[in-house]
């Protein structure tokens, strides 16, 4: 995968893109990242990238010209590659695990990290996706791009040491992940459930599936409204509700 990032603050990406999973993906040649300062693509001697909005209003707008010129440069370098051009925008669709999975299928991603009050509307003609990290406003798009890149890159084949890890993550299955434990089996009076150290893989899988539903019901019941549970999962859900009702009596 190739990722181009258009930003006014390229140094913000120097650390995050050289460490941990992303850094390893780059080292393995599974990922190429190019961080571009779009100020370098301005056509005025002062390298201004923003201006006052027509019609008045608070703040400054990112000008169309430097973004168009930077995208032109990307297209010249890779003219035959289909690109997903992502605009980081509070008005965009929410970023979810499903979006990350979709982006992980692409060959070339371009992230436009805005700043100031907003964008010249004509920039949107370059864009394939407008995405928001959540219902809040950040100073710029850089941190949002880092989050999206991290969530996407870890889904690429061979990036994680165990490809199965991404498939069983919270949100990938539509449910939150079940509780997990490691050694020792008892710590400060807290014991690991007997079933998961029993060696009975069938029972362990049943426990994990049921606890995944329990955790989702407790912490994100809204998620249960958006997935179709299997007959076995529905049985677990009813058992959990009965158990919880009994505890309250």
C-alpha positions in Angstrom: 0.0 0.0 0.0 1.1 3.6 -0.7 -0.1 6.4 1.5 0.4 10.1 0.7 -0.3 12.7 3.5 -0.9 16.3 2.7 -0.2 18.5 5.8 1.3 21.8 6.9 3.0 20.0 9.8 5.0 17.0 8.4 7.1 16.7 11.6 4.0 15.5 13.4 4.2 12.3 11.5 7.9 11.6 12.0 7.5 9.7 15.3 4.2 7.9 14.8 5.1 6.6 11.4 8.4 5.1 12.3 7.4 3.2 15.5 5.4 0.1 16.4 3.3 -1.7 13.8 3.4 1.1 11.1 7.2 1.3 11.4 7.5 -2.5 11.0 5.2 -2.5 8.0 7.4 0.1 6.3 10.6 -1.9 7.2 9.0 -5.0 5.6 8.1 -3.0 2.4 4.5 -3.7 3.0 3.8 0.1 3.2 5.2 3.2 1.6 4.4 6.6 3.3 5.1 10.0 1.7 4.4 13.1 3.8 4.0 16.2 1.8 4.0 19.8 3.0 1.4 21.4 0.7 2.8 24.8 1.5 5.6 23.8 -0.9 3.0 23.8 -3.7 1.7 27.3 -3.4 2.0 29.7 -6.3 2.7 32.9 -4.4 6.0 34.1 -3.0 4.8 34.2 0.6 3.6 30.6 0.4 0.2 31.5 1.9 -2.2 28.6 2.0 -5.2 30.3 3.5 -7.3 33.3 2.9 -10.4 35.1 4.2 -13.8 33.6 3.1 -15.9 35.4 0.5 -19.0 36.9 2.1 -17.3 37.2 5.5 -17.2 34.9 8.5 -14.9 33.9 11.3 -11.5 32.4 10.6 -9.6 31.6 7.5 -10.2 29.0 4.7 -7.6 26.6 3.2 -7.1 27.7 -0.4 -7.8 25.4 -3.3 -4.6 26.0 -5.3 -2.0 24.3 -3.1 -4.1 21.3 -2.6 -4.9 20.9 -6.3 -1.2 21.3 -7.1 -0.1 18.7 -4.5 -2.7 16.2 -5.9 -1.5 16.9 -9.4 2.1 16.0 -8.3 0.8 12.8 -6.7 -1.0 11.9 -9.9 2.0 12.6 -12.0 4.1 10.2 -9.9 1.5 7.5 -10.0 -0.7 8.2 -13.0 -2.1 4.6 -13.4 -3.0 4.0 -9.8 -6.5 4.3 -8.5 -6.5 6.5 -5.4 -8.9 7.0 -2.5 -8.5 10.7 -1.6 -9.7 11.2 2.0 -10.6 14.6 3.4 -10.5 14.8 7.2 -13.6 16.8 8.0 -16.0 17.0 11.0 -18.9 16.9 8.5 -17.7 13.6 7.1 -19.0 10.1 7.7 -17.9 8.6 11.0 -14.7 6.5 11.0 -15.4 2.9 12.0 -13.7 -0.5 11.8 -15.8 -1.2 8.7 -14.3 1.8 7.0 -10.8 0.8 8.1 -11.4 -2.7 6.6 -12.6 -1.1 3.3 -9.6 1.2 3.1 -7.2 -1.7 3.8 -8.3 -3.2 0.5 -7.0 -0.2 -1.5 -3.6 0.2 -3.2 -3.2 4.0 -2.7 -4.6 6.3 -0.1 -4.2 10.1 0.0 -5.1 12.0 3.2 -5.7 15.7 3.2 -5.1 17.2 6.6 -6.8 20.6 6.8 -6.2 23.4 9.2 -7.9 26.8 9.9 -11.6 27.2 9.9 -12.4 25.1 6.9 -11.8 24.3 3.2 -12.5 26.1 0.0 -15.4 24.0 -1.3 -13.7 23.3 -4.6 -11.2 21.1 -2.8 -14.0 18.6 -2.3 -14.1 17.9 -6.1 -10.8 16.1 -5.6 -12.0 13.9 -2.8 -13.5 10.4 -2.9 -14.2 10.2 0.9 -15.0 12.7 3.6 -14.4 11.1 7.0 -14.7 12.3 10.6 -13.0 10.8 13.6 -15.9 11.7 15.8 -18.3 14.4 16.9 -15.7 16.9 18.1 -13.3 19.3 16.4 -9.5 19.0 16.4 -7.0 21.8 15.6 -6.1 20.0 12.3 -6.5 16.8 10.5 -3.1 15.3 11.4 -4.1 13.4 14.5 -7.2 12.0 12.8 -5.1 10.9 9.9 -2.7 9.1 12.2 -5.6 7.2 13.9 -7.1 6.2 10.5 -3.7 5.1 9.1 -2.9 3.0 12.2 -6.4 1.3 12.2 -6.0 0.6 8.4 -2.4 -0.5 8.2 -2.7 -3.1 10.9 -5.3 -4.9 8.7 -2.9 -5.3 5.8 -1.8 -8.9 5.2 1.4 -9.9 7.1 1.5 -6.6 9.1 0.5 -8.3 12.3 2.4 -11.2 13.6 -0.8 -13.2 13.7 -3.3 -12.3 10.9 -6.1 -13.9 13.0 -5.7 -11.1 15.6 -7.3 -8.5 13.4 -10.2 -10.7 12.6 -11.1 -11.2 16.3 -10.6 -7.6 17.4 -13.4 -5.7 19.1 -15.7 -4.2 16.4 -14.3 -6.5 13.7 -16.8 -9.2 14.7 -19.6 -6.7 15.5 -19.1 -7.4 19.2 -16.6 -6.3 21.9 -13.8 -8.8 22.6 -14.0 -11.2 25.5 -11.9 -10.8 28.6 -8.3 -12.1 28.3 -5.8 -13.3 30.8 -2.1 -14.4 31.0 0.1 -15.9 33.7 0.0 -16.1 36.6 -3.3 -18.0 37.1 -3.8 -16.1 40.4 -2.7 -12.6 41.2 -3.5 -10.7 44.4 -6.4 -12.9 45.1 -7.8 -12.6 41.5 -8.1 -15.9 39.8 -8.3 -16.7 36.1 -11.6 -18.5 35.3 -11.0 -22.2 35.5 -12.6 -22.9 32.1 -9.9 -21.1 30.1 -7.0 -23.0 31.8 -8.8 -26.3 31.5 -7.4 -27.2 28.1 -10.9 -28.0 26.8 -10.9 -25.9 23.6 -14.6 -26.4 22.9 -15.5 -25.1 26.4 -13.0 -22.2 26.1 -14.5 -21.1 22.8 -18.0 -21.2 24.2 -16.9 -19.2 27.2 -15.2 -16.6 25.0 -18.2 -16.3 22.8 -20.6 -15.8 25.7 -18.3 -13.3 27.5 -18.0 -11.3 24.3 -21.7 -10.9 24.2 -21.8 -10.2 28.0 -19.3 -7.4 27.6 -21.1 -5.9 24.6 -24.4 -6.0 26.5 -22.8 -4.3 29.5 -20.8 -1.6 27.7 -22.2 -1.1 24.2 -25.7 -2.5 24.1 -26.3 -0.4 21.0 -24.0 -2.7 19.0 -26.3 -5.6 19.6 -29.0 -3.7 17.7 -26.9 -3.6 14.6 -25.8 -7.2 14.2 -27.6 -10.5 13.4 -26.9 -12.9 16.2 -26.7 -16.6 15.4 -29.0 -19.0 17.2 -26.1 -19.9 19.6 -25.3 -16.3 20.3 -29.0 -15.5 20.9 -29.0 -18.4 23.4 -26.0 -16.9 25.2 -27.7 -13.5 25.3 -30.8 -14.9 26.9 -28.8 -16.8 29.4 -26.8 -13.6 30.3 -30.0 -11.6 30.8 -31.4 -14.3 33.1 -28.2 -14.4 35.1 -28.2 -10.6 35.4 -31.8 -10.5 36.5 -31.2 -13.2 39.1 -28.3 -11.2 40.5 -30.5 -8.2 41.0 -33.2 -10.1 42.9 
